Amino acid sequence: GDGDREERALRLAIVGKPNTGKSTLLNRLTGEERSIVSAVPGTTRDVVEGSFEYRGKRFVALDTAGIRRKSSVSSSVEFFSVNRAIRSVEEADVVLLLVDSVESVSDQDKKIASVVVRRGRGIILCLNKWDTLRMTPNVLNAMRDRVDFVFPVLHFAPILPMSAKTGFGVPEVLDTAIRIAEQMTVRIGSAPLNRALEEWTEQYPVPSGGKNLRIRFIAQTRLRPTTFVCHVNRARGFPQSYLRFLENRIRERFGIGMIPIRMEVEGTR
């Protein structure tokens, strides 16, 4: 029966700049003190793992060896840590990107975020050390606007206030990770997808600039990244803005608003 098929653990990668609270979060989740992993090139263990359970679900926390003493930061170490972060992104289902505040988002954060999106992994922006601030809706809205400006590639990603030190917000982060992982497995059949497409193109036809552009049909072709291919009568010059419109409709209609989605166009003769 179902009992002998063990449910796969949800794999979380914890990434972010030094001193954003990665080790504190890892220890809080796994309940163990972890040793400092030296980030010297040639160290054998690149990704530390710790497993834990939450709401009856098994999690594996991957740590990207970002736990290192500040003094050891040299350009080669910095380079290695980005590569490690990228490697753990590839092993992960959902990435927790810890930032102190959106203002201090680094190029490294941006690089990792774009890899997450390309690989179709889930990502949560965790605003750490926020136990000190009163979170009001307008503060969070201002944050959302700021993220959309600094990190346009993460327009879909949930932003959650959190404190690794006190545990504030950590359950919300894990609940959200579970929802994201579920959305990453959603496959949408062609029938409901094309019925919806018909409705959307009626409401808002493809702006064709006199070229009579038509979408013949749309299909979901893969997961990780969740990808949709629009088969059109001419692919050249197909408006990107219309692809964004379709992406947003798909997110709303089929409940996959928290994951990266790739939209592609193919011309059919």
PyMOL commands that set and color helices and strands:
alter all, ss='L'
color gray80, all
select helices_A, chain A and resi 2-4+22-30+70-72+75-91+102-104+107-119+130-132+137-150+152-154+170-183+190-203+240-254
alter helices_A, ss='H'
color red, helices_A
select strands_A, chain A and resi 10-16+48-54+57-63+94-99+122-127+159-161+215-222+226-232+261-267
alter strands_A, ss='S'
color yellow, strands_A
deselect
rebuild
show_as cartoon
